[in-house]
Amino acid sequence: MKTKLVMTCLVCGMLLGPAITMAQDSDADRSNPKAFVKDSAITTEIKTKLAAEHITSLGRIHVDTDKDGVVWLGGSARTQEAIDKAVSIARDTKGVKDVHNHIKIKKDD
């Protein structure tokens, strides 16, 4: 009876060992959930501020924030003033370390 128990444990260990190792490795590759929430909060706050401006060209601006608090702005706006306003809003948002602006002027919308 003890032999059956030992054999069962060995077989289970051999089958589950690689699965447990893979689970640990995949968890190590994930970003810290707290950092993800913080980055999402920064992105949401910037988008909310842009929407509050009621400038139609700000609606085509895409916002993304990386794990280090760096904001990436993309998309298009009708004027340079709208682009400058979007960059200013992003820079003035709490938690933002830097802003990369890739917004293009597109007047024919």
C-alpha positions as CSV (number, residue, x, y, z in Angstrom):
1,M,0.0,0.0,0.0
2,K,2.8,2.4,0.8
3,T,4.4,1.5,-2.5
4,K,1.2,2.6,-4.4
5,L,1.2,5.9,-2.5
6,V,4.8,6.6,-3.2
7,M,4.4,5.7,-6.9
8,T,1.3,7.9,-7.2
9,C,3.1,10.8,-5.6
10,L,6.1,10.3,-8.0
11,V,3.9,10.1,-11.1
12,C,1.9,13.2,-10.0
13,G,5.1,15.1,-9.3
14,M,6.5,14.2,-12.7
15,L,3.3,15.3,-14.4
16,L,2.6,18.4,-12.4
17,G,6.3,19.6,-12.0
18,P,6.6,21.0,-15.6
19,A,3.1,22.6,-15.3
20,I,4.0,24.3,-12.0
21,T,7.3,25.5,-13.5
22,M,5.6,26.9,-16.5
23,A,3.0,28.7,-14.3
24,Q,5.8,30.3,-12.3
25,D,7.6,31.4,-15.5
26,S,4.5,32.9,-17.0
27,D,3.8,34.9,-13.8
28,A,7.4,36.3,-13.9
29,D,6.8,37.6,-17.4
30,R,3.6,39.5,-16.5
31,S,3.8,43.2,-15.5
32,N,3.0,44.1,-12.0
33,P,-0.8,44.5,-11.7
34,K,-0.3,47.6,-9.6
35,A,1.7,49.2,-12.4
36,F,-0.9,48.2,-15.0
37,V,-3.7,49.8,-12.9
38,K,-1.6,53.0,-12.4
39,D,-0.9,53.2,-16.1
40,S,-4.5,52.6,-17.0
41,A,-5.5,55.3,-14.5
42,I,-3.1,57.8,-16.1
43,T,-4.4,57.0,-19.6
44,T,-8.1,57.3,-18.4
45,E,-7.4,60.6,-16.6
46,I,-5.8,62.1,-19.7
47,K,-8.6,60.9,-22.0
48,T,-11.2,62.4,-19.5
49,K,-9.4,65.8,-19.5
50,L,-9.2,65.7,-23.3
51,A,-13.0,65.0,-23.6
52,A,-13.7,67.8,-21.1
53,E,-12.0,70.3,-23.5
54,H,-14.9,69.9,-26.0
55,I,-12.4,70.5,-28.9
56,T,-13.6,68.2,-31.7
57,S,-10.2,67.5,-33.0
58,L,-9.0,66.2,-29.6
59,G,-11.4,63.3,-30.0
60,R,-9.1,61.6,-32.6
61,I,-6.1,61.6,-30.3
62,H,-5.0,58.2,-29.0
63,V,-3.4,58.0,-25.5
64,D,-1.3,55.2,-24.2
65,T,0.9,55.0,-21.0
66,D,3.8,52.6,-20.4
67,K,4.8,51.1,-17.1
68,D,7.3,53.9,-16.4
69,G,4.6,56.7,-16.6
70,V,5.6,57.7,-20.1
71,V,2.6,58.9,-22.2
72,W,2.5,58.3,-26.0
73,L,0.1,60.5,-27.9
74,G,-0.9,59.6,-31.5
75,G,-3.6,60.2,-34.0
76,S,-4.6,63.4,-35.7
77,A,-5.8,66.9,-34.8
78,R,-7.0,69.8,-37.0
79,T,-4.6,72.4,-35.6
80,Q,-1.3,72.8,-34.0
81,E,-3.1,74.5,-31.1
82,A,-5.1,71.4,-30.5
83,I,-1.9,69.3,-30.5
84,D,-0.2,71.7,-28.1
85,K,-3.3,71.5,-25.8
86,A,-3.3,67.7,-25.8
87,V,0.5,67.6,-24.9
88,S,-0.1,70.2,-22.2
89,I,-2.9,68.2,-20.6
90,A,-0.8,65.0,-20.7
91,R,2.2,66.8,-19.1
92,D,0.1,68.3,-16.4
93,T,-1.4,64.9,-15.3
94,K,-0.2,63.4,-12.0
95,G,2.1,60.5,-12.5
96,V,3.3,61.4,-16.0
97,K,7.1,61.3,-16.3
98,D,7.4,62.2,-20.0
99,V,5.2,62.7,-23.1
100,H,6.0,61.5,-26.6
101,N,3.9,63.4,-29.2
102,H,3.2,61.6,-32.5
103,I,0.0,63.6,-33.4
104,K,-0.3,64.8,-37.0
105,I,-2.2,67.7,-38.3
106,K,-5.1,66.5,-40.6
107,K,-7.4,69.3,-41.7
108,D,-9.7,67.5,-44.1
109,D,-11.9,65.6,-41.7
